[in-house]
């Protein structure tokens, strides 16, 4: 894994921890973003719901 990939992965793990959403969710959501855009999104990741299920019930 190269340095850029490691930086991206590190940020995705932060987003996962802050939001409670799976790493796959974050990988799909951020695919194609540049590093600075990813940093901004990760900074706001705590606004994502901590828990979600497919039925829409809390």
Secondary structure, DSSP 4 states (H G I P E B T S, - for coil): --HHHHHHHHHHHHHHHHH---HHHHHHHHTT--HHHHHHHHHTGGGS-S---TT---
